[in-house]
């Protein structure tokens, strides 16, 4: 079972009738983003999270995920969060590539620029959807309890949560301070996934902070993050 999100809706005229098409993004097991189009799926709206199941005949079956009711569905577990993280990750990368491609094409031809500039509204709307997904991910992640039998998974979820939080447009200095304190504490555990830890540290070093404060404490914590990052990269080089 995969996790999907309704990323767009399009109205098309077929002969004498108007038909509504829903675009769904989902990540497969290889974390590759796949787009599926459904016709006249009136029960789904943009931003809806969906369970996606493929039967033996290759037919996709969709079911809406309950709105932020983490403990009422056994399928909304830690595995769900990993799929959710990958879905947001891939959707964000895809949107970034599309915007970069549009920018490069628009520099080459003024007419192309005028045509493509109409897509900015669509990009902005998709950014809003991604921001909503990030908010939902954080809400889900907060409900995860520490499982002493699987500490590694819990630590990875905390790293993913920090990565997602730093992508928010409202990430402030207090959020940054709390996240840095947590990630420095988690980094002392040998069970943590180094790739996720590295991404979380880099996200905290590069994040744009609302009402940014440059003070001695922030400089000290940034130095500790840099040292921890160099330590991890140094271990990787030795392994290679």
Secondary structure, 3 states (H helix, E strand, C coil): CEEEEEEEEEEEEECCEEEEEEEEEEECCCCCEEEEEEECCCCCCCCCEEEEEECCCCCEEEEECCCCCHHHCCCCCHHHHHHHHHHHHHHHHHHHHHHHHHHHHHHHCHHHHHHHHHHHHHHHHHHHHHHHHHHHHHHHHHCCCCCCCCHHHHHHHHHHHHHHHHCCCCCEHHHHHHHHHHHHHHCCCCCCCHHHHHHHHHHHHHCCCECCCCCHHHHHHHHHHHHHHHHHHHHHHHHC
